[in-house]
Amino acid sequence: MEAGMIGTRTATLRLRGSGEHLRLRVGKAPDQLANVRECCRASVAVEKALGEAIRDALAAGHNWAEVGHVLGVDASTAAGVGEQYDASRSSLRSKFWGKGREASG
């Protein structure tokens, strides 16, 4: 904590909506890196939940082509779904992180 800072607020994440309208809202913390840290933690939690959901779907008799379709990829094997899903996530990171637009400082 910086000297002279009175009271602190930690980063707060809130899920809002459902289905196609599901959004994650980030409450602004005084330390912007706290927001990055909390979003990273949430991302790991979502990946863990997704993995559990995929294993449950496979155990219930669904196949990798069906899982891929739900994830928005056109593959029918575990490796294919994983590769295409990773590529789609990488594309989103580039879009949302603003790669190539380095902040001056």
C-alpha positions as CSV (number, residue, x, y, z in Angstrom):
1,M,0.0,0.0,0.0
2,E,1.3,3.4,-0.9
3,A,2.0,5.9,1.9
4,G,-0.7,8.4,2.4
5,M,-3.4,6.2,0.9
6,I,-6.5,6.3,3.1
7,G,-8.6,3.2,2.8
8,T,-8.2,0.7,0.0
9,R,-10.6,-1.1,-2.2
10,T,-9.7,-4.4,-3.7
11,A,-10.7,-5.4,-7.2
12,T,-14.2,-6.7,-7.4
13,L,-15.5,-8.9,-10.2
14,R,-19.2,-9.5,-10.8
15,L,-21.0,-11.7,-13.3
16,R,-24.1,-10.1,-14.7
17,G,-26.8,-11.5,-17.0
18,S,-27.1,-14.9,-18.5
19,G,-26.7,-16.8,-21.8
20,E,-25.7,-14.5,-24.7
21,H,-25.9,-11.5,-22.3
22,L,-23.5,-12.8,-19.7
23,R,-20.9,-10.2,-18.8
24,L,-18.1,-9.9,-16.3
25,R,-17.9,-6.4,-14.7
26,V,-14.7,-5.3,-13.1
27,G,-14.9,-2.8,-10.2
28,K,-11.9,-0.5,-10.4
29,A,-9.4,-0.9,-7.7
30,P,-6.9,1.9,-6.8
31,D,-4.1,-0.4,-8.0
32,Q,-4.8,-1.3,-11.7
33,L,-2.6,-4.4,-11.3
34,A,-5.0,-5.7,-8.7
35,N,-7.7,-5.7,-11.5
36,V,-5.3,-7.7,-13.7
37,R,-4.6,-10.2,-11.0
38,E,-8.3,-10.7,-10.1
39,C,-9.3,-11.1,-13.8
40,C,-6.5,-13.7,-14.2
41,R,-7.7,-15.6,-11.2
42,A,-11.3,-15.5,-12.6
43,S,-10.0,-16.8,-16.0
44,V,-8.3,-19.7,-14.3
45,A,-11.5,-20.5,-12.4
46,V,-13.5,-20.4,-15.6
47,E,-11.0,-22.7,-17.4
48,K,-11.2,-25.2,-14.6
49,A,-15.1,-25.1,-14.7
50,L,-15.0,-25.5,-18.4
51,G,-12.7,-28.5,-18.1
52,E,-15.1,-30.1,-15.6
53,A,-18.1,-29.4,-17.8
54,I,-16.3,-31.0,-20.8
55,R,-15.4,-34.1,-18.9
56,D,-19.0,-34.4,-17.6
57,A,-20.4,-34.0,-21.2
58,L,-18.0,-36.7,-22.5
59,A,-18.9,-39.0,-19.5
60,A,-22.6,-38.5,-20.3
61,G,-22.0,-39.9,-23.9
62,H,-21.3,-36.7,-25.9
63,N,-18.4,-36.8,-28.4
64,W,-15.7,-34.3,-29.2
65,A,-17.5,-33.1,-32.3
66,E,-20.4,-32.1,-30.2
67,V,-18.2,-30.4,-27.6
68,G,-16.3,-28.6,-30.4
69,H,-19.6,-27.4,-31.9
70,V,-20.7,-25.9,-28.5
71,L,-17.2,-24.2,-28.2
72,G,-17.6,-22.8,-31.7
73,V,-15.0,-24.9,-33.4
74,D,-15.2,-27.4,-36.2
75,A,-13.2,-30.4,-35.0
76,S,-14.0,-33.9,-33.9
77,T,-11.0,-35.0,-31.8
78,A,-9.7,-33.8,-28.4
79,A,-6.5,-32.5,-30.0
80,G,-8.4,-30.7,-32.8
81,V,-10.9,-29.1,-30.5
82,G,-8.1,-28.0,-28.2
83,E,-6.0,-26.5,-31.0
84,Q,-8.9,-24.7,-32.6
85,Y,-10.3,-23.4,-29.3
86,D,-6.8,-22.2,-28.2
87,A,-6.5,-20.4,-31.6
88,S,-9.9,-18.7,-31.1
89,R,-8.9,-17.6,-27.5
90,S,-5.6,-16.2,-28.8
91,S,-7.4,-14.2,-31.4
92,L,-9.7,-12.8,-28.7
93,R,-6.7,-11.9,-26.5
94,S,-5.1,-10.0,-29.4
95,K,-8.3,-8.1,-30.0
96,F,-9.1,-7.3,-26.3
97,W,-5.6,-6.7,-25.1
98,G,-4.8,-4.3,-27.9
99,K,-1.5,-5.9,-28.8
100,G,0.6,-3.7,-30.9
101,R,-0.5,-0.6,-29.1
102,E,2.1,-0.3,-26.4
103,A,1.5,2.3,-23.8
104,S,4.2,4.9,-23.5
105,G,5.7,5.3,-20.1
